[in-house]
Amino acid sequence: MEDQTNKKHTNKVVIEIKNLEKSFGETKILDGIELQLYENENLVVLGKSGSGKSVLIKCIVSLLKHDAGSITVGKYELTDINEEDLIKVRKKIGFLFQGAALYDSMTVRENLTFALSRLKEKFSKQEINDKITEALENVGLPDSIDKMPSELSGGMKKRIGLARTLVVHPEIILYDEPTTGLDPITSDEISHLINETKAKFKNSSIIITHDINCVKTVADRIIMIKDGKVYKEGNLREFINDDDAYIKSFFK
């Protein structure tokens, strides 16, 4: 991937997070997180399980309400956002859940049609079919259109989950552990698909992962979270060459 960390960013900021805090009861999960996501960037958020990575991206789409700090997506600040503006924000963002989160009772076609129906826009049957076909072609699975999720492998489910995200043409994609539970070959295919998606659609992405092979493939920039804080920010080379024991435990 291109080394962006030591270059002055010329792309605009699409997400800005300042001093973000989130607790569950007495347990503080996020403790002053700050980050920026730039236009047409893959930002990897790295950390051990339970470090708050998934909580972070759920706060970005207001699936969880943050306790303090600010999250700005484009021109919208989410702290006291109204329902109408929140819908506008969510239209900008695609969310690929860790388990793909397909509806088991729906075919692939129906899963993607449901995603389009939530846009509240009127599409003809032909337009819907064209959009679904295009999305499935983009993930290399055009022949899966009438399959049920139970007929798909783990890697295929991830691809269909991505197709369901792409069918609404989001400006930003949030990937929650996109390679978890996959064999090494399929994991590598998904990582390359993330890059292909960015190259084709010029979107911005936050990739939550602890899969170092995925990190090495997709990361333009990396932020490591530890104890609810940003522990280090840098490019891949800086992380690999860092002598810090905690960081080396990931890149050994």
Rosetta blueprint (number, residue, H / E / L):
1 M L
2 E L
3 D L
4 Q L
5 T L
6 N L
7 K L
8 K L
9 H L
10 T L
11 N L
12 K L
13 V E
14 V E
15 I E
16 E E
17 I E
18 K E
19 N E
20 L E
21 E E
22 K E
23 S E
24 F E
25 G L
26 E L
27 T E
28 K E
29 I E
30 L E
31 D E
32 G E
33 I E
34 E E
35 L E
36 Q E
37 L E
38 Y E
39 E L
40 N L
41 E L
42 N E
43 L E
44 V E
45 V E
46 L E
47 G L
48 K L
49 S L
50 G L
51 S L
52 G L
53 K H
54 S H
55 V H
56 L H
57 I H
58 K H
59 C H
60 I H
61 V L
62 S L
63 L L
64 L L
65 K L
66 H L
67 D L
68 A E
69 G E
70 S E
71 I E
72 T E
73 V E
74 G L
75 K L
76 Y E
77 E E
78 L L
79 T L
80 D L
81 I L
82 N L
83 E H
84 E H
85 D H
86 L H
87 I H
88 K H
89 V H
90 R H
91 K H
92 K H
93 I E
94 G E
95 F E
96 L E
97 F L
98 Q L
99 G L
100 A L
101 A L
102 L L
103 Y L
104 D L
105 S L
106 M L
107 T L
108 V H
109 R H
110 E H
111 N H
112 L H
113 T H
114 F H
115 A H
116 L H
117 S H
118 R L
119 L L
120 K L
121 E L
122 K L
123 F L
124 S L
125 K H
126 Q H
127 E H
128 I H
129 N H
130 D H
131 K H
132 I H
133 T H
134 E H
135 A H
136 L H
137 E H
138 N H
139 V L
140 G L
141 L L
142 P H
143 D H
144 S H
145 I L
146 D L
147 K L
148 M L
149 P H
150 S H
151 E H
152 L L
153 S L
154 G H
155 G H
156 M H
157 K H
158 K H
159 R H
160 I H
161 G H
162 L H
163 A H
164 R H
165 T H
166 L H
167 V L
168 V L
169 H L
170 P L
171 E L
172 I E
173 I E
174 L E
175 Y E
176 D E
177 E L
178 P L
179 T L
180 T L
181 G L
182 L L
183 D L
184 P H
185 I H
186 T H
187 S H
188 D H
189 E H
190 I H
191 S H
192 H H
193 L H
194 I H
195 N H
196 E H
197 T H
198 K H
199 A H
200 K H
201 F H
202 K L
203 N L
204 S E
205 S E
206 I E
207 I E
208 I E
209 T E
210 H L
211 D L
212 I H
213 N H
214 C H
215 V H
216 K H
217 T H
218 V H
219 A L
220 D L
221 R E
222 I E
223 I E
224 M E
225 I E
226 K E
227 D L
228 G L
229 K E
230 V E
231 Y E
232 K E
233 E E
234 G E
235 N L
236 L H
237 R H
238 E H
239 F H
240 I H
241 N L
242 D L
243 D L
244 D L
245 A H
246 Y H
247 I H
248 K H
249 S H
250 F H
251 F L
252 K L
